[in-house]
Each structure stands twice: as structure tokens, then as C-alpha cells.
Amino acid sequence: MGRSDRSPSRPDRRAVRPDTEIAAHRPSALDRALANSRNVAIFGPLPALDRDLLTVRLRSVAAQVPRLRLDPFAADGAWTRRTDTLLVEDLAPPTATRDLPDTPGGYLGVIATHVRQLDPVPLRVAVCDDHLVVDHSHGLGDGRLAPALQAVLLDSAPPAVQAALAHDAPAGSVRRALADQILRHPRRLGEVHRLRSENARTDTVAEPVAVDPRQVRTVSATMPPDRVAALRERVSAVQGASDASATVAMWVSALHRAGVANDDLVQVLIDCRRYLRRDDAGMGNLAIALPIRMPDPVTAASVRQRVRAATESAWPLAVLGINATRARLHRGTPDPGADTAVSVRTSSRIRLSVSDIGRLPLYDGVLPGPSGPIPQLGAGIDPDGPEALTLLVSEIGGARTLSATFHPEVVAPTAVHAALVDICRDPIAVLEASES
């Protein structure tokens, strides 16, 4: 989300006709829909970050990954190629916030919120204090892009990661995968219709509340390795549960304990690369947030059962396929700019979106400081509406970091912070509360 006046009028940008590079990176329907949305990823703390070295690596990567040079902000909707000189910026540290207590991992959210106060750009790589920042238009790619780029810049990733960065999912990959699903399982078309009907939104209209889309806040907290291990052992003893389904159950439970009422439709991120043919998987926007109804009680087992029913159908691919069809029908239509103000009119309850990306071995080669904590990833993913609350969970070095992003005019930061701290301090108690 962001400003609507993003026409590239600066002298360091020049439009390039889509004859070579842009033709090879034609934006998909999801790319266009997400162009004005923002992904902010913070990784750290890291000792002695060298901006000059990072800049050299960034330019080297960008020479091999043309996607990093795309500018989706042209007023006429034609994606152009940035021709400015790529630099790793040096950002001033954020001013300490005093409305929330300090908590392990909390600084990641403070930096993410601080970065969002800057004008949006297609891609920003920066050093902020002792953290590495990647801030990019969601149109350039989904949640795989920033961690892969950070790992390459830090020289912690195997060569295959950089090769994967340069490989886009080819045109027609979703169409081929959807055809494969239907040919092998003809009944899945009926399953798609049934699941869409069962999980359709039935919102209660809320009182209009004006919200500035640029005022987005991220709050984060880190669960230490010993509690992560204890939680994993507890989850393994719950029949039908998984780490990811436990995350959803705990998040709903902790928010209820903090006084936050959520809609029973919870958006769960599904990476559709799992359905593509091996040679068709690549970078791009291939993750879909599916709205799945989670009636009380929201337990780890019930969440997994409902998510599995969705992922074993052709529903996620159908969503991508519909978007691809719309893109072909509306090719050449300028992208609508982002609104400067929006209103809460869709739901009187908070809508949750959860993405548990699990363990990230990309960062295994990154060493912490002599006496510092294990570096963690905090990510601020734009909420898809004023009443939306997104949660991203990642695991590095045995610790898990939870980052929640939302509009503070709609959701109280103190309640979000309380829910995150509740989970990180006593995850087993929160999980057990979800089962009662």
C-alpha cells in the first residue's frame, strides 16, 4: 500500500520499452495487484555490516536478476526498468518507542515500522543500526524474495539460492499445473466450488473509520530455542497437529486472551509452487492467502484438517488461474494507484492472515556477534485492509520470531504486543488454552 503519485519523474529513472528484459519479466495479475503493497524484511543483529561490500554484491546480483531492476510504479501501468545506480543505504536508527515494553526480538518490529515511514520505492536495501533491511514492492515477488536476497548479500547462501533468484516461473506454469490437477483428479473442480462456498465471507459491516494506509505498524517478539523445542515436543504429541497449525491456534487463542475478537475466516498462506512442474517453479508471486473458516474451538488439529482439505484440492491453483485469465483480458490497462485513505467497512472483527514459513536454513552461515543473540528475521507484510492483522513466523537458529503488522488506528498495539509476549513466554499454556 502506498501513495498513488508514484510516476517515475526523477532524473535517475528512464523508461525502457519492454523489448528484452521487461518482456522476459511480464508482470502477472498478482504482480500488478500487489505492486502498491510493501514487503519489509529486517534481519539482525549482525556485527560489522560493510555497506560498501554489500553494495558490490547487490550490483552483482542485480546484473543476474533483472527482476530486481523492475519499476512497477509507472503511471501508465507499463513496468519499466530502473537505470539508477544501486546503493545500499545507511538509515538512521529509529527513535525508541515508549508505548510498549522492551521484549526479545522487539527491535525488529521497531525498525520495520521505521522503514515504512520512508517513501516507497521498488527496491530498497539498507543497513539500519546493526540490521540488514530489504524493502520492496510486493509486485517484484512474494515472501521468498527478501530472505533469498539477504542471504546472498550476506554470503551465507549456497550457489543454488542465487540461481533460484534469477529463475522466474515461466509463463503458463500455473495453467499447466491446473490442467494437470484436473486431468488427474476431475472431481477437484467440484471441490473448488464447494470449498469456495463453505469459506465465503459473511461480513458484518463496521462503522466507517478513516485510516491512513501509510500508518502501518509492526510488532515482533522472539521465542527462545528452549521454548521452541518444548513446544515442538508438545505439538508432536497432539494427533493431527503440525507446527504451522499450532501457530494459527495459538495466535487466535492469544489474541482472545488479549481481548481481540477475530473473524472466523482466517487467511492462511499457501505457496503454490508445490503444485507446479519441477521446471516451472521459480520466483514471482506464487503464494496465495486462502480464507479458511476456523470455527471455535480453533485447535491445532482442526486447523491442519481444514488447511489440508484446501491444499489437497485445486482451489489455490484455481485462484492463480483466475488471476492469470484476468491479466490476459485486461492486458494494457493501467494499474490503479493506491488510495491515500481507506475506510473500515467490511468487518466489525479483525481479519487474521497467518504465514508460518518455518525454518530458514538460508541464514545458517550467518554468525552472531561474540555475545549477541542469534540473528532473526522480522517481516512487515502489508495488511490487505484496515481491519487486517498479518502474522509472519520464521525460525532461525532454533529460535522463532513472530512479526505482526496492522493499522494501529484499528488494532491496539498493546493488545498485539500482549498476545505475542504471551505466546513467546509460555507457548504450551497458550496452546493448551486453545484446546479448551
N, C-alpha and C positions, 0 to 999 in steps of 0.2 A: 504494500500500500504506500502511497506517497502522493507527491504533487502531480498535477495534470499538465504543468507547463514545462515539460522535460525536453523540449525541442533542442537538438544539439547545435546551439548558436555560438558556442565557444570557438575561438580560432584554432584550438588544438584538436578539433574534430573535423573530419571531412567525409562527406557521403561517398561511398564506393558502390557502384552498381553491382547487383547480385549476379555476376557472371561466372565467378570461380568460387571464391571462398564462401560467400553467402549462399550460393546455390547448393553447396555441399552441406550447409547447416540451416536449411529452411526450417523456420520455427513451426512446431506442431501446434495444434489447438491449445493444448495445455501450456505450452511455452507462452503463447500470446495471452492466455487468460491470466497467467501468473507473472507477467512482465512487470507489473507495478507492485508486486508483492516482494518482500525482502527476507532474505536469509542472513542471519548474523551468527557467525560461529567464533567462539573465543576458546583458545587453548593455552593452558599455562597452569601455574607459573613456570617459566623457563629461564635459566640463568644465562646472562650474556648473549642476548639476541643481537646478531650483527645485521643491521639494516642493509648495509652495502652488499653483503653476501646474499642476503635474501632477495635483493633486487636483481642481482645477476641470475639467480636461479629462477626467479619469476619470469624474466625476459626469455630465458632458455625454454621454460615450459610453454610460454605463450606462443613461441615460434612453432611448437609442435602441436599445440592445441588451439586451433583457430576459434573455437567456441569462446575462449577467454577474451577474445577481441571483439565480440559482438556487442552492438549497442542497440538495445530494444526500445529506446526512448524517443525515436524519431516521431515527429508529429503526424506524418502521413502514414504511419504504420509499417513502413519499409525498414526492416532491420538493416543497419549499416555496419561498417567496420570501423572501430576506433583506430585512429592513427596517432594518438598522443603517446608520449613516452611513458612506459610503465615504471612506476616507482613504488617502493614500499614506504608508506607514510610513517611519520612519527607523531602519534597522537598524545596529547597531554593527558595525564591520568585524570580519572573522573573525580569530582568532588564527592567526598564521603556523604552518604545518606544517613540520616539520624532517625528516620521514622521506623526502621526495622533493626532488631538486634543483629550483631555480627554472628555469623554461623559458618562452619566449614563449607567452602565452596560458594559462599555468598558473593564473593567479589566477581565471579564470572558473570553473574546477572547484573551487577552494577556496571561493569564495562559494557555489556551488551546494550543496556539501556542508554548509556552514554553515547555509544556509537550511533544509535538511532536518532540522536539529535542532530547529526550531521546530514547535509544534503545527500539524498540517494544518488548513487552512481551505478553504472552497470557492474563494475567490479572494483572493490577496494581491498587492498592488502595492506595491513598496517601493524606496527608494534605499539602497544599501549601498555605502559609500565613494563612488566615482565611477561606479557601475554601476546600471542600472535592472533591477529584478527583477520578474518575473511568475511567481507560484507558484500553480497552480490544480489542482483536481481534474480528472483526465483525463475524467471524466464530462461536463464542460462542453464539451469539444471536443478535437480531435486537435492535431497539431503546427502547424496553421495558425493557431490562436487566439492564442498568445502573441506571435509575431512581428508579427502584424497589430495587436494591441493596443498593443504597444510602439511601433510606427511611428506609429500615430495619436496616442499620448500625446506623442511627440517632435515631432509636426507635420511628419514627413518623408514621409508617405504621401499619394498623390493621393486626392481625394474618393471615388474608386471603392472604395478599400480599406475606408473606414469604412462605405460602403453594403454591401459584402460581409460585413462583420462582423454587420450587422443582418439578413442574409438567411439563414435556416435552410433546409437541404434539406427540401422538403415531404414529408409522409407519402406513402408509396407510390413514392417516387423510385427506390429500389433494385428494387422489384418490377417497375416499368415497364422499367427498363434490362435486367433479367434476361430479361423477356419479349421485348424487342427482340432480344437476343443469340440466344435460342433460335429465334425465328421466322426470323431472317435466316440462322442457321447451326445447323440442327437437330443436326448431329453433335457440337456442343460439349458436350452432356450426356455423351456418351461420353468426350470428352476430359477432362471434370471427374473422372469416375470413374477414368480411367487415371492422371491426374496425382496424385490423392489417394493412390492405391495405390502409385505409384512413390516418393512422398515421405512415406510413412507412417513414423512414428518406430519405431525398433527399439532402444530404450534398454538399456543395461546398468545394472543397479541399483547405486547407490553406497552406501557406508556412511553411515548417518544422521548428519547434522551439524546441530545446533541453530543456528538463525540468527534474530537479531532483525531483523524486516523494516524497522525504523526506522533501522538502521545501514546506510545506503547511501552509497556514496562516488562522487564524480565526479572524474575526472582529465582534464585537457584540455591541448591543445597547438596552436599555430598554425604553419602553413606559410606562409612569406613569399611575396609575389607573384612574385618571380623564379623560385622553385622551382615554384610552381603553373603558371606559363607554360611552363617547361621540361617539366614532367610532361605537361601537356596536349598539347604538341607530340609527345612520345614516344608517348602513347596514340593520337593521331591516325594514327600510322604502323603501329599494330597492327591488322590486319584483323579486323573483327568486335568490336572493343572500344569501350567508352564510358567517360566519366569515372566514372560510377556503378559500372560493373562493375569498373573498375580499383580503386576504393575497396575493394570486397569482397576482391579478390585480394590487394591489399597488406595489408589488415588480417589476413587469415589467415596470410600469409607472415610478417609482422612478429611476430605472436603466437607462431608456431612458433619463430622465431629467439629469442624471449624465453623459450621453454620452456613455453608454454601449449598444451596439446592441446585441440582443439575438436571437437565433434560434427560429422559431415559434413552434418547438416541445418542450414542457415543461414537464419534468418528475414530476409526482405527486405521492406521496407515498400512496399506498393503503394497509391497513392492512387486509390481507386475513383471519384473524381469524373470521371476520364477516360471512364468508361462511361455517365455519366448524360446525359439530355437537357439541352440548354443551360439551360432554365429551372429544372431540378431541382437543379443544383449549388448548394451553399451550405455554411454552417458546420455542424459536428457531428462525429461520429466516423465518418468515411468512409474511413479508411486501415486497411488490413489487413496484418498481418505474416504473410506466407506462408512456411511451412517448405519450402525447396527444397534437395534433396540436391546437394551440391557435392563430388563425389569428387576425390581427388588426380589430377593436379595442378590446383589451383584457379587458373586463369588468367583474365585479363580477358575473353578471347574466350569461354571456356567458360561463365563466369558470365552474360554477356549472352545467350548462346544459351538457357540454361536459364530465365532470367528472362523472356525474350521468349516462350518456349513457354507460360509460366504466364499472362502478361498478355494474350496473344492468345487465350486460352481464356476460358470463362465462370467459371473457378474462383474468382477474387476476389469476383465478384458473388454466386456461389453461397454463399460463406461469409457474406456480409452478409444474403442472403436467408434462410438457415437461422436466423441470429440473430434476424431480424425475426419469423419464424414462432414461434420460442420465446418471444419477448416477448409475442405475442398470446395464446399458450397459457397463459402464466404471469402475465398481467396482474393486478395487485393483490397479488402475492406480495411480502412484504417482502424487501428486498435483504439478503443475508447480510453480516455485518460482517467486517472484515478480521481475520485471525488475528493474535494478538500474538506468535506464534512459529511458524516453519515448519521443515521439515527437508528436507535434500537426499536425495531417494530416487529421482529419476527418471533421472539420468545421471551416470556417473563422469567425463564430459568436459564442458567448458564449452560452453554453447549460445550461439551468437552471434546477435545481431539488429542489422541494419545499415540505417540510413536516411540516404541522401545526398540532401539537399534542394536541392543545387546553389546557384546564385547567387541572392541575395536582394536584388533592386532596391528593396524596400520601404525600405531604410535608406540609399538613395543620397543623400538630402537631409541626412543627419546629418554634421556637420563634426567632425573630430577636434580635439583641443587643439592649440595652436601648435606644440608639439614632441612631442606624444603619438603613440602608434601608432594605426593605423586601428581604430576600434571593431569588435569582433567579437561574435558570438553563441555563447554556450556553453549547452548544454541538458542537463539531467539528466533522462532519461526512465527511469521505474521499470523495473528488470529484471522480467521476468514469472516469476521463480522464483529460488531461491537460487543455482543454478548458471548463471544467465543473465548475459550481458555485452552491454549495448546500446551501440551507437556511433551518434552523430549527427554528420553533417558538413555544414557550411554554408560558403558563400563570400561574402565582403563586401569590396569594395574591392580585389579581386584576390587577397586572402589567404584561406586556408582554415583553419577551426578544426575540430578533431576532439575530441569530448567522449565519453568512455567512462564508463558508470555500472554499478555492480556491488556485490556484497556482499563487503567486504574479508575476511570470515572464510573465504570460499571461494576468491576470486581474489586473488592477491598484488598489492597496489598497485604495488610496484616493477616487476613484470613488465608490467603495463598501461602504466605510465609509459615503460618502456624501448621498448615497441612503438610508442607514439605518437611518441616522440622519433625513433626510427629512421625512421619514415615522413616526418616533417617535415624532418629533416636531409638525407636522401638518398632522396627518393621513387623516383627512377629505379632506383637499386640494389635497392630493395625490390621494385619491380615486376618487374625482370628476374629476381630470385631466385624469384618466384612462377612464372616460366615455365620454370624448370629442374627 
